[in-house]
Amino acid sequence: MKQKQIVRAKFRDQVFQRDNHRCVFCDRTDNLDAHHITDRNEMPNGGYVRSNGITLCEVHHPMAEEFHISGGERWHPQMHPNDLYQKIDSSYARAYADSTSLMRALNEDHLR
């Protein structure tokens, strides 16, 4: 498995585990996604860190994506990134710092 695939799988697994494999809005356990709260293009190393992810079902994921799609101009109630970070006890600053550290951690794991 390529390193990028490993990073994505680890991100998904960690987010789902923290959120008990349930959508944080409706408790659904099927058709889940690990949503990047801050778009992965705006985070160092893609933002593939638990502090930047939240588990959403197929109904709530597109609602959260509206913020990214609109360039931050529109969002559904309770779906602004600040609301999502609050829901998982995280913040943009924490996610940014964790994302910055991601490559260092990957390199350390690779050397072991």
Secondary structure, 3 states (H helix, E strand, C coil): CCHHHHHHHHHHHHHHHHCCCCCCCCCCCCCEEEEECCCHHHCHHHHCCHHHEEEEECCHHHHHHHHHHCCCCCCCCCCCHHHHHHHCCCCHHHHHHHHHHHHHHHHHHHHC
